[in-house]
């Protein structure tokens, strides 16, 4: 409020439950990124000498209470002998409670929320209080005492994506489950029919699993979300996604940042692939907002078969995820390049793919060699281009780029 001096949280916080009580928040839990915490009801009026104005905010229980600047309600005026009327805790706007805590230097933990009433000298008095626990990393808050009715569990939905949806035996398939329901906490089990393929914890609404053991044939896969606390979120199961596995003479995958499958071909000699294992750091592009680029680690294809059947080198990315959120892999593109050509210089590069839907979230060609071509060793690379969505929270994010070499 205008003229008020808001002091930083310099003192020690009181024990949970201290304070006069009388401030009721309903619902009793929610997401730290939602634009509102819900409604409030106040049971105590402001004292007669503290009716210049009032607001609800996070405060330290001292004498007088210390406002932190994390204001949750609009300023209240026209105060009387009656408690202030019910209202909404939505004064913090875009970015939710998480952004408000970042702006005011507050951290995860237990915090007192108070109706602060001000006198003519802007000295505050805590007329009504409650306590909340805030988990910024988990993206949730909940009332410790003084809440209203227990809210219904948040309804979730789960969807499943398989990349690629058609693969040779031994080639890795990355399964990505997306769970809606802000702040959903729990795990996802990936199922082939009724058989479990494995589980992964949900982080920023995503869970992933890479499998390379699916047998030849068509498989109906689903993802089943189980909440950590069924009182907070409902379980949900995705629709079926079909993954088809075809015959191969063998293969395998490299367990690196760039995963690789190399199936051998007929005839003497081998078709092999070597992928640089160093992580690729994407750096900001000067003069372009939220644009980043980096260089692929070198990828070397060696074809010394006496029957040159040709080959295709393709790749795709998962979504980017981090502690503060996630964004889609469609925002990543690439421009393939030859680092060291083979002797005949007859390897053809794939077309550049711009960042933006679909980007290289869908499988794209890095390079190809037709039958009778591509003999010997060829080292490939390229530039990765990332355009981060404007609404993405600040933080560190990572994704996995899978590169696959297949004989034609």
LINLINJO-V720043 format. One record per run of one state. SS is the DSSP state (H for helix, E for strand, L for the rest). FROM is the first residue (numbers start at 1). TO is the last residue. If there is no record, write none. Layout:
# LINLINJO-V720043
<<SS	FROM	TO> <SS	FROM	TO>>
This chain:
# LINLINJO-V720043
<<L	1	21> <E	22	26> <L	27	28> <E	29	31> <L	32	38> <E	39	42> <L	43	52> <E	53	60> <L	61	65> <E	66	71> <L	72	75> <E	76	76> <L	77	86> <E	87	88> <L	89	95> <H	96	104> <L	105	108> <E	109	118> <L	119	123> <E	124	135> <L	136	139> <E	140	145> <L	146	146> <E	147	147> <L	148	153> <E	154	154> <L	155	157> <E	158	163> <L	164	165> <E	166	168> <L	169	172> <E	173	179> <L	180	185> <E	186	192> <L	193	194> <E	195	201> <L	202	202> <E	203	203> <L	204	205> <E	206	211> <L	212	216> <E	217	227> <L	228	232> <E	233	233> <L	234	235> <E	236	237> <L	238	240> <E	241	246> <L	247	261> <E	262	262> <L	263	270> <E	271	275> <L	276	282> <E	283	284> <L	285	290> <E	291	295> <L	296	298> <E	299	303> <L	304	310> <E	311	317> <L	318	319> <E	320	322> <L	323	324> <E	325	327> <L	328	328> <H	329	331> <E	332	340> <L	341	347> <E	348	349> <L	350	352> <E	353	353> <L	354	363> <E	364	369> <L	370	375> <E	376	387> <L	388	396> <E	397	398> <L	399	400> <E	401	407> <L	408	408>>
